[in-house]
Amino acid sequence: MAGEFDASAYGRSIADIYDTTTDALPTDSAVDRLHDLADGGPVLEFGIGTGRLALPLAARGLAVAGIDGSAEMVLVLRTKAGGDRVPVTLGDFATTRVEGEFALVVLAVNTIFALPSQEAQVSCFRNAAAHLRPGGRFVVEAWVPDLGAFRNGSALRLLSLGEDAVVAEAARLSAADQMMYTTRIRMTDAGLRLLPANHRYAWPAELDLMARLAGMEREHRWSDWTGAAFTDDSRAHVSVYRI
Ligand SMILES: C[S@@+](CC[C@H](N)C(=O)[O-])C[C@H]1O[C@@H](n2cnc3c(N)ncnc32)[C@H](O)[C@@H]1O
């Protein structure tokens, strides 16, 4: 299960259907918030994927660039209107450098946890900081670990129920390593599709400390992109760090 880390693996397994899995994501509020936080400046998205956030930001007039580990995800981005005009560098966003100084670096949808160790996540924060101009911001969207969802170290939950597709998730917890090994099971008339994704999870306070190690301070923490307060009950957070 441990194996070598491969920044291209997630995208390779899901690229052809990724865009059918994002309906429930709060894309409009994320784009509004990111547009405000960029304040007219250039944006770099770590894990740009198929351009769910990058393309609407570019359509609003911002200069947007990206890094992604998956050529397959970027190929989908290239098929979309405006997708050929977004510069994308293939590589691991924990270490890959691109030209330029950015007002905003974005890492959405829990993708910080795709990095397999604390060391790799700290490296990612440092890499974000290295791309920011003075006063620039690094925005991280992630869930708050919910260990209560596991019984005897495993969990099975229904993620979505539709007439065309049912999606469930099987997960195993390794609390000592802060790892969750998950496989989504997508059931359609065409058959079963298994979508593995492993997460080295971290609580918000650990991410704050990573930001400090990278020379940034937390400016905001909300429970979602609308800016709702982060509370005891929040299951996710949008955290904004400033250099
Ligand atoms: C959940 S998708 C999110 C895509 C897009 N940001 C969005 O909001 O729809 C995660 C993306 O991050 C990429 N990715 C995951 N780990 C990576 C890594 N270590 N380095 C570069 N890209 C990575 C995947 O290939 C995928 O495109």
The ligand as an SDF file (V2000), in Angstrom:
LIG
                    3D

 27 29  0  0  0  0  0  0  0  0999 V2000
   -9.2020   16.8310   -7.0780 C   0  0  0  0  0  0  0  0  0  0  0  0
   -8.3710   17.3670   -8.5300 S   0  0  0  0  0  0  0  0  0  0  0  0
   -8.7050   19.1080   -8.4430 C   0  0  0  0  0  0  0  0  0  0  0  0
   -8.6150   19.7660   -9.7910 C   0  0  0  0  0  0  0  0  0  0  0  0
   -8.9970   21.2460   -9.7970 C   0  0  0  0  0  0  0  0  0  0  0  0
   -8.1220   22.0260   -8.9320 N   0  0  0  0  0  0  0  0  0  0  0  0
  -10.4220   21.4330   -9.3390 C   0  0  0  0  0  0  0  0  0  0  0  0
  -10.6280   22.1690   -8.3690 O   0  0  0  0  0  0  0  0  0  0  0  0
  -11.3290   20.8620   -9.9540 O   0  0  0  0  0  0  0  0  0  0  0  0
   -6.6620   17.2960   -7.9990 C   0  0  0  0  0  0  0  0  0  0  0  0
   -5.6730   17.6360   -9.0970 C   0  0  0  0  0  0  0  0  0  0  0  0
   -4.3740   17.7130   -8.5130 O   0  0  0  0  0  0  0  0  0  0  0  0
   -3.4570   16.9640   -9.2900 C   0  0  0  0  0  0  0  0  0  0  0  0
   -2.4140   16.4940   -8.3570 N   0  0  0  0  0  0  0  0  0  0  0  0
   -2.5640   15.6600   -7.3070 C   0  0  0  0  0  0  0  0  0  0  0  0
   -1.3970   15.5440   -6.6470 N   0  0  0  0  0  0  0  0  0  0  0  0
   -0.4970   16.3180   -7.3000 C   0  0  0  0  0  0  0  0  0  0  0  0
    0.8710   16.6430   -7.0930 C   0  0  0  0  0  0  0  0  0  0  0  0
    1.5600   16.1530   -6.0610 N   0  0  0  0  0  0  0  0  0  0  0  0
    1.4650   17.4870   -7.9540 N   0  0  0  0  0  0  0  0  0  0  0  0
    0.7820   18.0030   -9.0070 C   0  0  0  0  0  0  0  0  0  0  0  0
   -0.5210   17.7530   -9.2400 N   0  0  0  0  0  0  0  0  0  0  0  0
   -1.1510   16.9240   -8.3970 C   0  0  0  0  0  0  0  0  0  0  0  0
   -4.2720   15.8740   -9.9540 C   0  0  0  0  0  0  0  0  0  0  0  0
   -3.6570   15.4100  -11.1290 O   0  0  0  0  0  0  0  0  0  0  0  0
   -5.5860   16.6000  -10.2070 C   0  0  0  0  0  0  0  0  0  0  0  0
   -5.5730   17.2490  -11.4410 O   0  0  0  0  0  0  0  0  0  0  0  0
  1  2  1  0
  2  3  1  0
  2 10  1  0
  3  4  1  0
  4  5  1  0
  5  6  1  0
  5  7  1  0
  7  8  2  0
  7  9  1  0
 10 11  1  0
 11 12  1  0
 11 26  1  0
 12 13  1  0
 13 14  1  0
 13 24  1  0
 14 15  1  0
 14 23  1  0
 15 16  2  0
 16 17  1  0
 17 18  1  0
 17 23  2  0
 18 19  1  0
 18 20  2  0
 20 21  1  0
 21 22  2  0
 22 23  1  0
 24 25  1  0
 24 26  1  0
 26 27  1  0
M  CHG  2   2   1   9  -1
M  END
$$$$
